[in-house]
């Protein structure tokens, strides 16, 4: 029984797509952070703004789903 995902082409392709997804996510997060009137990281970590943390979490999941769908199909 062969393990298809262990082949070098499949493994390399998976790693490449994962890296592309992370890079695209980081770029979009930085863009959205620059578009907001305040620093998201400072608001969430230092000021403990839980409402903003939930909004950013939902936004992050949305971006990740869009990136995954774009890379997959």
N, C-alpha and C positions, 0 to 999 in steps of 0.2 A: 504494500500500500504506500503510495507516494504522498508526501506532504507538499501540496502545491504552493503553500505560502512560504515554505522554506527555500524555494528556488531563489537564486540571486536576483533575477529580474523582478520577481514579485515583491521580494523583501525591499529591494532598492526603490522600486516604484512607490511602495507604501510609505517608506521613510521620507521620500521626496514630497509626496502629497501631504503628509503630516506636517513637514517643515513649512511647506507653502501655506497651509491652513493657519498655522501659528503666526507666521509673518504677516499674512493678510489681516488676521484678527488684531494683532498688535498695531498695525498701521491704522486700521479703522478706529480702534480705541483711542489712539493718540489724536486723530483728527476730531473725534467727538469731544475729547477732553479739551482741545483747543477752541472748539465752537461754543462750549458752555462758558457762562460768565465767571465761573470760579474753578479752582483746582479740585478735581474730583478726588484725587488721592488724599489731599489734605482734609477735605470735608469728611471723607469716610473714615480714615484712620485716626486723625488727630482729634476731630470734633465729634466722632462717633455718631454720625448722621445715618441712622438705620434706614430711614425712608429713602434716602438717596442711594444707599447701598443696594436696596431691593430694586430700584429703578435701573441701576447700573448692571446688576445681575441679570435682569430680564433683557436688557439691551445686549449684553454679552452673549446670552443664549441665542437671541435672535440672529446676531451676527454670525455666530458659529454654525447655526443651522443653514443660513444662506451660503456661507463659504463651503460647507460640506456638500450641499446640494449642487453648487456650481462645479466643484471638483469632481463629484461622483458622476454627474451626467453631463 
